Amino acid sequence: ARLAVEADCALLLDVNNVYVTCRNHDLDPVKYLDAIPLEHVVQIHLAGHTDNGTHCIDTHDGRVIDAVWDLYGRVIARAGGRATLLEWDANIPKFSVLQQEVKKAARFRNGLREAAA
């Protein structure tokens, strides 16, 4: 956070990566996000991950889970709409499934979080 502020640089915020990191290291993802200077965030990434029970791996191979959507909603509520990229790099589904996820992100960005479920 300090580096972004002092360098006055833009940030890419990978919300799924925040979730995975916090889950794997027993950290609070809300506190983690609250410490990020959101005014520097110009793009947000969303993705799915693999939950192995004892740990998660940021695999980008499935739908975004509800907990990550909740974190995304918090970021959007605080920072406003930001360019958002849905990452899905493996086990790529039919286009209609990808489109559903993209439309869900758009509903969050447009302030329709309740309708995003």
Backbone as a printed PyTorch tensor [residue, N CA C, xyz], in Angstrom:
tensor([[[  0.8360,  -1.1910,   0.0000],
         [  0.0000,   0.0000,   0.0000],
         [  0.8780,   1.2500,   0.0000]],

        [[  1.9000,   1.2280,   0.8550],
         [  2.7870,   2.3960,   0.9300],
         [  3.5000,   2.6370,  -0.3930]],

        [[  3.9520,   1.5650,  -1.0280],
         [  4.6550,   1.6870,  -2.2970],
         [  3.7490,   2.2990,  -3.3630]],

        [[  2.5020,   1.8370,  -3.4340],
         [  1.5640,   2.3720,  -4.4200],
         [  1.3290,   3.8600,  -4.1880]],

        [[  1.1850,   4.2450,  -2.9460],
         [  0.9380,   5.6520,  -2.6190],
         [  2.1730,   6.4930,  -2.9230]],

        [[  3.3380,   6.0470,  -2.4530],
         [  4.5520,   6.8420,  -2.6380],
         [  4.9900,   6.9180,  -4.0960]],

        [[  4.7870,   5.8220,  -4.8490],
         [  5.1690,   5.8120,  -6.2670],
         [  4.0650,   6.3800,  -7.1510]],

        [[  2.8970,   6.5760,  -6.5670],
         [  1.7260,   7.0480,  -7.3010],
         [  1.4890,   6.1880,  -8.5440]],

        [[  1.4910,   4.8690,  -8.3170],
         [  1.3090,   3.9450,  -9.4400],
         [ -0.0590,   3.2790,  -9.3760]],

        [[ -0.4590,   2.7250, -10.4980],
         [ -1.7280,   2.0120, -10.5860],
         [ -1.5540,   0.5810, -10.0880]],

        [[ -2.6500,   0.0080,  -9.6070],
         [ -2.6330,  -1.3700,  -9.1090],
         [ -3.6540,  -2.2210,  -9.8350]],

        [[ -3.3130,  -3.4680, -10.0130],
         [ -4.2460,  -4.4920, -10.4560],
         [ -4.5720,  -5.2900,  -9.1970]],

        [[ -5.8430,  -5.4040,  -8.8730],
         [ -6.2680,  -6.1120,  -7.6650],
         [ -6.9120,  -7.4310,  -8.0550]],

        [[ -6.2600,  -8.5230,  -7.7220],
         [ -6.7870,  -9.8550,  -7.9950],
         [ -7.5310, -10.3200,  -6.7460]],

        [[ -8.8470, -10.1780,  -6.7590],
         [ -9.6640, -10.4760,  -5.5800],
         [ -9.6090, -11.9630,  -5.2290]],

        [[ -9.6020, -12.8290,  -6.2340],
         [ -9.4920, -14.2580,  -5.9540],
         [ -8.1540, -14.5730,  -5.3000]],

        [[ -7.0960, -13.9080,  -5.7520],
         [ -5.7850, -14.1260,  -5.1620],
         [ -5.7660, -13.6820,  -3.7010]],

        [[ -6.4510, -12.5920,  -3.3950],
         [ -6.5740, -12.1450,  -2.0010],
         [ -7.2590, -13.2380,  -1.1830]],

        [[ -8.3650, -13.7690,  -1.7040],
         [ -9.0900, -14.8310,  -0.9910],
         [ -8.1890, -16.0390,  -0.7590]],

        [[ -7.5180, -16.5080,  -1.8150],
         [ -6.6690, -17.7010,  -1.7140],
         [ -5.5260, -17.4640,  -0.7260]],

        [[ -4.8670, -16.3330,  -0.8360],
         [ -3.7600, -16.0110,   0.0720],
         [ -4.2260, -15.9810,   1.5270]],

        [[ -5.3410, -15.3030,   1.7600],
         [ -5.8460, -15.1890,   3.1300],
         [ -6.2980, -16.5390,   3.6620]],

        [[ -6.9250, -17.3330,   2.8430],
         [ -7.3490, -18.6690,   3.2620],
         [ -6.1370, -19.5290,   3.6140]],

        [[ -5.1090, -19.4930,   2.7700],
         [ -3.9270, -20.3350,   2.9840],
         [ -3.0720, -19.8890,   4.1620]],

        [[ -3.1610, -18.6220,   4.5220],
         [ -2.3140, -18.0950,   5.5920],
         [ -3.1170, -17.6340,   6.8060]],

        [[ -4.3820, -18.0250,   6.8510],
         [ -5.2610, -17.7180,   7.9770],
         [ -5.2940, -16.2140,   8.2850]],

        [[ -5.4980, -15.4250,   7.2350],
         [ -5.6120, -13.9770,   7.3580],
         [ -7.0500, -13.5640,   7.0820]],

        [[ -7.4060, -12.3700,   7.4890],
         [ -8.7440, -11.8320,   7.2580],
         [ -8.7500, -11.0910,   5.9200]],

        [[ -9.4800, -11.5930,   4.9250],
         [ -9.4620, -10.9300,   3.6160],
         [-10.0790,  -9.5380,   3.6250]],

        [[-11.0120,  -9.2770,   4.5240],
         [-11.6080,  -7.9430,   4.6100],
         [-10.5590,  -6.9440,   5.1010]],

        [[ -9.8310,  -7.3000,   6.1430],
         [ -8.7590,  -6.4170,   6.6290],
         [ -7.6910,  -6.2210,   5.5570]],

        [[ -7.3760,  -7.2970,   4.8420],
         [ -6.3950,  -7.2350,   3.7640],
         [ -6.8350,  -6.2030,   2.7180]],

        [[ -8.0920,  -6.3080,   2.2810],
         [ -8.6080,  -5.3770,   1.2810],
         [ -8.7190,  -3.9600,   1.8200]],

        [[ -9.0780,  -3.8230,   3.0880],
         [ -9.2040,  -2.4930,   3.6900],
         [ -7.8710,  -1.7520,   3.7210]],

        [[ -6.7590,  -2.4940,   3.6750],
         [ -5.4330,  -1.8800,   3.7200],
         [ -4.9370,  -1.4430,   2.3360]],

        [[ -5.6480,  -1.8260,   1.2930],
         [ -5.2290,  -1.4840,  -0.0740],
         [ -5.7730,  -0.1080,  -0.4390]],

        [[ -4.9150,   0.7660,  -0.9700],
         [ -5.3900,   2.0920,  -1.3970],
         [ -6.1960,   1.9640,  -2.6890]],

        [[ -7.5090,   1.8030,  -2.5410],
         [ -8.3590,   1.4990,  -3.6950],
         [ -8.3760,   2.6030,  -4.7450]],

        [[ -8.0100,   3.8050,  -4.3660],
         [ -7.9520,   4.8760,  -5.3560],
         [ -6.8720,   4.6110,  -6.4060]],

        [[ -5.9590,   3.6850,  -6.1230],
         [ -4.9050,   3.3230,  -7.0760],
         [ -5.2820,   2.1220,  -7.9410]],

        [[ -6.3610,   1.4300,  -7.5850],
         [ -6.7690,   0.2340,  -8.3270],
         [ -7.4500,   0.6510,  -9.6290]],

        [[ -6.8880,   0.1860, -10.7490],
         [ -7.4630,   0.5020, -12.0550],
         [ -8.0920,  -0.7220, -12.7170]],

        [[ -7.7350,  -1.9080, -12.2340],
         [ -8.3230,  -3.1220, -12.7870],
         [ -8.4380,  -4.1720, -11.6890]],

        [[ -9.5100,  -4.9380, -11.7670],
         [ -9.7670,  -6.0110, -10.8100],
         [ -9.8420,  -7.3300, -11.5730]],

        [[ -9.2590,  -8.3610, -10.9920],
         [ -9.3510,  -9.6980, -11.5720],
         [-10.1910, -10.5850, -10.6690]],

        [[-11.0110, -11.3980, -11.3160],
         [-11.8230, -12.4110, -10.6400],
         [-11.5020, -13.7590, -11.2610]],

        [[-11.5770, -14.8200, -10.4740],
         [-11.3160, -16.1580, -11.0030],
         [-11.8460, -17.1940, -10.0360]],

        [[-11.8420, -18.4070, -10.5170],
         [-12.1310, -19.5390,  -9.6480],
         [-10.8230, -20.1260,  -9.1430]],

        [[-10.9320, -21.0080,  -8.1850],
         [ -9.7420, -21.6590,  -7.6440],
         [-10.1040, -23.0870,  -7.2450]],

        [[ -9.1030, -23.8600,  -6.8940],
         [ -9.3190, -25.2250,  -6.4340],
         [ -9.1280, -25.2590,  -4.9290]],

        [[-10.1380, -25.7360,  -4.2360],
         [-10.0900, -25.8590,  -2.7740],
         [ -9.7330, -27.3030,  -2.4380]],

        [[ -8.5600, -27.4960,  -1.8810],
         [ -8.0880, -28.8250,  -1.5070],
         [ -8.3160, -29.1370,  -0.0360]],

        [[ -9.1950, -28.4030,   0.6040],
         [ -9.4900, -28.6380,   2.0160],
         [ -8.5140, -27.9400,   2.9360]],

        [[ -7.2640, -28.3430,   2.8910],
         [ -6.2440, -27.7370,   3.7520],
         [ -5.6530, -26.4720,   3.1430]],

        [[ -5.8540, -26.3110,   1.8480],
         [ -5.3090, -25.1420,   1.1530],
         [ -6.0240, -24.9590,  -0.1850]],

        [[ -5.8740, -23.7660,  -0.7420],
         [ -6.4510, -23.4490,  -2.0570],
         [ -5.3260, -23.1720,  -3.0410]],

        [[ -5.6140, -23.4320,  -4.3050],
         [ -4.6770, -23.1140,  -5.3840],
         [ -5.4140, -22.2460,  -6.3990]],

        [[ -4.7990, -21.1600,  -6.7790],
         [ -5.3840, -20.1950,  -7.7100],
         [ -5.2750, -20.7510,  -9.1290]],

        [[ -6.1910, -21.6550,  -9.4840],
         [ -6.1060, -22.3940, -10.7360],
         [ -6.8240, -21.7500, -11.9220]],

        [[ -7.7130, -20.8040, -11.6630],
         [ -8.4750, -20.1540, -12.7480],
         [ -9.2130, -21.1830, -13.5930]],

        [[ -9.8160, -22.1720, -12.9470],
         [-10.4330, -23.2520, -13.7230],
         [-11.8890, -23.5200, -13.3670]],

        [[-12.5470, -22.5350, -12.7780],
         [-13.9490, -22.7290, -12.4250],
         [-14.6230, -21.4080, -12.1350]],

        [[-15.8730, -21.5130, -11.7260],
         [-16.6590, -20.3200, -11.3930],
         [-16.0710, -19.5890, -10.1880]],

        [[-16.3580, -18.3170, -10.1190],
         [-16.0170, -17.5020,  -8.9580],
         [-16.9440, -17.9390,  -7.8250]],

        [[-16.3860, -18.1970,  -6.6410],
         [-17.2190, -18.6490,  -5.5180],
         [-17.8550, -17.4480,  -4.8200]],

        [[-18.8980, -17.7300,  -4.0430],
         [-19.6430, -16.6610,  -3.3650],
         [-18.7620, -15.7910,  -2.4760]],

        [[-17.8190, -16.3860,  -1.7630],
         [-16.9610, -15.5950,  -0.8800],
         [-16.1310, -14.5800,  -1.6620]],

        [[-15.6910, -14.9530,  -2.8540],
         [-14.9280, -14.0200,  -3.6950],
         [-15.8590, -12.9510,  -4.2540]],

        [[-17.0850, -13.3350,  -4.6530],
         [-18.0550, -12.3320,  -5.0930],
         [-18.3290, -11.3260,  -3.9750]],

        [[-18.4340, -11.8100,  -2.7380],
         [-18.6680, -10.9060,  -1.6030],
         [-17.5250,  -9.9050,  -1.4520]],

        [[-16.2850, -10.3830,  -1.6000],
         [-15.1300,  -9.4900,  -1.5070],
         [-15.1420,  -8.4820,  -2.6600]],

        [[-15.4700,  -8.9470,  -3.8460],
         [-15.5780,  -8.0560,  -5.0060],
         [-16.6360,  -6.9830,  -4.7420]],

        [[-17.7660,  -7.3870,  -4.1940],
         [-18.8150,  -6.4340,  -3.8630],
         [-18.3410,  -5.3750,  -2.8840]],

        [[-17.5540,  -5.7840,  -1.8930],
         [-16.9980,  -4.8200,  -0.9280],
         [-16.0810,  -3.8210,  -1.6280]],

        [[-15.2400,  -4.3360,  -2.5120],
         [-14.3070,  -3.4510,  -3.2280],
         [-15.0840,  -2.4590,  -4.0900]],

        [[-16.0490,  -2.9490,  -4.8430],
         [-16.8370,  -2.0860,  -5.7170],
         [-17.6150,  -1.0480,  -4.8990]],

        [[-18.1490,  -1.4650,  -3.7540],
         [-18.8930,  -0.5330,  -2.8990],
         [-17.9870,   0.6030,  -2.4140]],

        [[-16.7470,   0.2980,  -2.1250],
         [-15.8140,   1.3130,  -1.6230],
         [-15.1480,   2.1090,  -2.7320]],

        [[-14.8320,   1.4310,  -3.8420],
         [-14.0140,   2.0650,  -4.8760],
         [-14.8050,   2.5240,  -6.0960]],

        [[-16.0310,   2.0500,  -6.2170],
         [-16.7850,   2.3230,  -7.4340],
         [-16.3930,   1.3330,  -8.5180]],

        [[-17.0230,   1.4780,  -9.6680],
         [-16.7610,   0.5640, -10.7670],
         [-15.3300,   0.6390, -11.2500]],

        [[-14.7640,  -0.4870, -11.5190],
         [-13.4150,  -0.5790, -12.0720],
         [-13.4460,  -1.6080, -13.1960]],

        [[-12.5460,  -1.4570, -14.1460],
         [-12.4170,  -2.4730, -15.1890],
         [-12.1980,  -3.8140, -14.4980]],

        [[-12.9190,  -4.8340, -14.9500],
         [-12.8480,  -6.1360, -14.3130],
         [-12.6030,  -7.2020, -15.3680]],

        [[-11.6500,  -8.0730, -15.0780],
         [-11.3110,  -9.1730, -15.9660],
         [-11.6520, -10.4820, -15.2700]],

        [[-12.4060, -11.3210, -15.9440],
         [-12.7060, -12.6550, -15.4470],
         [-11.6690, -13.6010, -16.0370]],

        [[-10.8610, -14.2010, -15.1670],
         [ -9.8240, -15.1260, -15.6250],
         [-10.3540, -16.5590, -15.5500]],

        [[-10.2830, -17.2620, -16.6550],
         [-10.6880, -18.6740, -16.6920],
         [ -9.7470, -19.3430, -17.6820]],

        [[ -8.6650, -19.9490, -17.1730],
         [ -7.5630, -20.4160, -18.0100],
         [ -7.5570, -21.9160, -18.2800]],

        [[ -8.3230, -22.6900, -17.5380],
         [ -8.3380, -24.1450, -17.7150],
         [ -9.7650, -24.6400, -17.5340]],

        [[-10.0570, -25.8150, -18.0650],
         [-11.4110, -26.3750, -18.0020],
         [-12.4280, -25.3500, -18.4980]],

        [[-12.1180, -24.7040, -19.5770],
         [-12.9390, -23.6100, -20.0890],
         [-14.3190, -24.1390, -20.4950]],

        [[-15.3770, -23.5430, -19.9380],
         [-16.7320, -24.0170, -20.2100],
         [-17.2930, -23.4270, -21.4990]],

        [[-18.5550, -23.7300, -21.7380],
         [-19.2580, -23.1240, -22.8640],
         [-19.3090, -21.6110, -22.6750]],

        [[-19.4140, -20.9050, -23.7940],
         [-19.4560, -19.4490, -23.7590],
         [-20.5670, -18.9320, -22.8500]],

        [[-21.7070, -19.5920, -22.8350],
         [-22.8440, -19.1170, -22.0340],
         [-22.5060, -19.0850, -20.5380]],

        [[-21.6930, -20.0170, -20.0770],
         [-21.2810, -20.0400, -18.6680],
         [-20.3580, -18.8580, -18.3790]],

        [[-19.4090, -18.6210, -19.2610],
         [-18.5180, -17.4650, -19.1000],
         [-19.3190, -16.1690, -19.1160]],

        [[-20.2680, -16.1090, -20.0240],
         [-21.0900, -14.9130, -20.1480],
         [-21.8960, -14.6520, -18.8700]],

        [[-22.3960, -15.7020, -18.2290],
         [-23.1230, -15.5470, -16.9610],
         [-22.2280, -14.9140, -15.8990]],

        [[-20.9870, -15.3610, -15.8160],
         [-20.0560, -14.8190, -14.8260],
         [-19.7440, -13.3530, -15.1280]],

        [[-19.5380, -13.0330, -16.3870],
         [-19.2420, -11.6540, -16.7760],
         [-20.4380, -10.7500, -16.4730]],

        [[-21.6380, -11.2310, -16.7660],
         [-22.8400, -10.4440, -16.4720],
         [-23.0230, -10.2470, -14.9740]],

        [[-22.6500, -11.2340, -14.1870],
         [-22.7350, -11.1100, -12.7280],
         [-21.8040,  -9.9970, -12.2540]],

        [[-20.5780,  -9.9710, -12.7730],
         [-19.6360,  -8.8980, -12.4140],
         [-20.1980,  -7.5380, -12.8100]],

        [[-20.8270,  -7.4710, -13.9720],
         [-21.4100,  -6.1990, -14.4330],
         [-22.5190,  -5.7370, -13.4930]],

        [[-23.3260,  -6.6670, -13.0090],
         [-24.3970,  -6.2870, -12.0720],
         [-23.7960,  -5.7270, -10.7780]],

        [[-22.7140,  -6.3230, -10.2940],
         [-22.0370,  -5.7840,  -9.1100],
         [-21.5480,  -4.3680,  -9.3980]],

        [[-20.8810,  -4.1860, -10.5240],
         [-20.3290,  -2.8730, -10.8740],
         [-21.4210,  -1.8320, -11.0370]],

        [[-22.5810,  -2.2520, -11.4880],
         [-23.6860,  -1.3210, -11.6960],
         [-24.5350,  -1.1120, -10.4520]],

        [[-24.0640,  -1.6250,  -9.3120],
         [-24.7510,  -1.3960,  -8.0570],
         [-25.9570,  -2.2930,  -7.8310]],

        [[-26.0350,  -3.3650,  -8.5700],
         [-27.1640,  -4.2800,  -8.4350],
         [-26.7280,  -5.5720,  -7.7680]],

        [[-25.9980,  -5.4370,  -6.6890],
         [-25.4210,  -6.5910,  -6.0150],
         [-26.4790,  -7.6400,  -5.6600]],

        [[-27.6450,  -7.1860,  -5.2040],
         [-28.7000,  -8.1210,  -4.8000],
         [-29.1430,  -8.9630,  -5.9940]],

        [[-29.1220,  -8.3600,  -7.1740],
         [-29.5650,  -9.0800,  -8.3810],
         [-28.4630,  -9.9740,  -8.9400]],

        [[-27.2720,  -9.9070,  -8.3630],
         [-26.1420, -10.6660,  -8.9050],
         [-26.1770, -12.1220,  -8.4820]],

        [[-26.9790, -12.4580,  -7.5170],
         [-26.9890, -13.8410,  -7.0310],
         [-27.5590, -14.7970,  -8.0440]]])
